[in-house]
Amino acid sequence: MGADAARDAARAAADAARDAARAAADAARNAAKADADAAREAAKAQARAAREPREAREANEEANEAAREANEAAREANEAANKAAREANEAAREANEEANKAVREANEEAREAAREAREDALDAPDVDVVEVEN
């Protein structure tokens, strides 16, 4: 390889190294800028929060208390609904038992009446059936 070719290769390598260094510097600069922007935004948010921390905390506490009260009211309503459902189920069960008892008694009375009617029919004197013409 001649001196000119070596010089050209060295120059190309130097140019490539310089371009890579520039790209790395640009990337580092952009990353630092992004980090700085993010830090600046975070600082702004902290400053905003620091200006009204008590009001925000009080509002949060009030919201939490309202949520607790709503949950307690819902729990109490659920318990009352469950109790009413249990009582209604018990009343329905009792009514069903009474209805079943009445049906059993009515069936027994009907069977007894049918038995008595059969016995009466068997005890009745024989009757001759006569056809009458008009």
ABEGO torsion letter per residue (X at the ends): XBAAAAAAAAAAAAAAAAAAAAAAAAAAAAAAAAAAAAAAAAAAAAAAAAAAAAAAAAAAAAAAAAAAAAAAAAAAAAAAAAAAAAAAAAAAAAAAAAAAAAAAAAAAAAAAAAAAAAAAAAABBBBBBBBBBX
